[in-house]
Amino acid sequence: MNKVYINCLSSFLPNESVDNEHIEDFLGYIEGKKSRIKSIVLKRNGIKHRYYALNEEGAVTHRNSGMVVEAIKKLSSLGGCIEDIDTLCCATTTPDQLVPSHASMVHGQLKCHPVEIFSFSGVCLTSLQALKTLFNAIRLNESHKGICTASELISPTFRAVNYEVPEAVCDELSNTQYMEFERDFLRFMLSDGAAALLLSDRPNEAGLSLKIEWVKTKSYANETSTCMRMGGELLPNGELKGWKEFGDRLNIGNFLLCQDFKILMNGMKYWVDFIEECIQEYAMDVHEIKTVIPHISSAFIGDELKKEMQSRNVELWDNWFTNLSEVGNIGSASIFVALDEYMATRAQKGEKILLLVPESARFSYGAALLTVV
């Protein structure tokens, strides 16, 4: 089997960064009012800046597929040769449209030669699902060079849209408090952007590359109920009712990303279960891993993950790298944007890097071990 390398990484973050004070200048107000719990949410998520593909009038400045194309073009400007790629894998939670596929739109705008394409739609874990697909294609000699991307365009759906959280989930807080927390938890966290990785069956002749040792993903959906949803309504019995059943109640509010924070906290156990399985399956010596880059949706979640690791003696809570506070939570693109920054600023030849990615919609997890060469 071929060895597989990441030879070049790039990120595209639209417009200027937006600090905490100016979030609602771009996203607008709910029912014309400032959020009453904004400061609480921001304290929990630890984010200071994020990026929006919007202007202050609410007009979209960049499409999702367009941001991906910008990230891919940046690969070329950084010295990555993209003219001879044969595979394109694109991941997102928030495509510009339902049909055609996200990967098709990216390929069409890229205007390169015909390639094999794969499109991944889901939440954060789609990034590693796309990476795993391209990794296996090159490893099995089905491809020799390809591009893997991840991107999100979420801000337009959060701009001054009113929507309801079903009463069934409002059992501890008052309805008003819980609806505001559910809404604002994601509204003040999520960010727009894209990242691209160039993979090949040989390392760079000059400069650093990342050798991919392995990529693993696993779903625990059979163990849990739905935690995050978009285009669906959570029923009292825990089942999810899809948007096609909404009839005349169907509106833009039904397609806002919504999360049940109480269910979210149950995911820590499964995440560390998965990490322990990776350690055992790949005979990992955790002390050889210099840096762990986790995708964490908020600082609070990062703290909870570290507590769960410590309680189970999984010694991976030191030497973390995250840029969450400065770029926000970019969903599927977060892990690649963080890896790009790490490689540009801190990477050293010979070190091992562990990527950890959760998907809290129905609790799936992924990991990848990389060696800087």
Protein Blocks (a to p, Z undefined) as FASTA:
>chain_A
ZZdddfbdcdddehjdddfklmmmmnopeehiacfklmmmmmmnopabdcddbdfkopaf
bdfklmmmmmmmmmmmnopafklgcbdcdddfbdfbfbdcfklmmmmmnopacddddddd
ddfklmmmmmmmmmmmmmnopafbdcddddddfklmmgopacdddfklmmmbcfklmmmm
mmmmmmmmgccddddddddfbdcfedcddddfbdcdddfklmpccfbdghiacdfkopac
dfklnmmmbcfklmcccddfklmmmmmmmmmmmmmmmmmmnopafklpmbacdddfbfkl
mmmmmmmmmmnopafkgoiacfklmnopehjmmmmmmmmmmmmmmpcghiacddddddfk
nopadddddddZZ
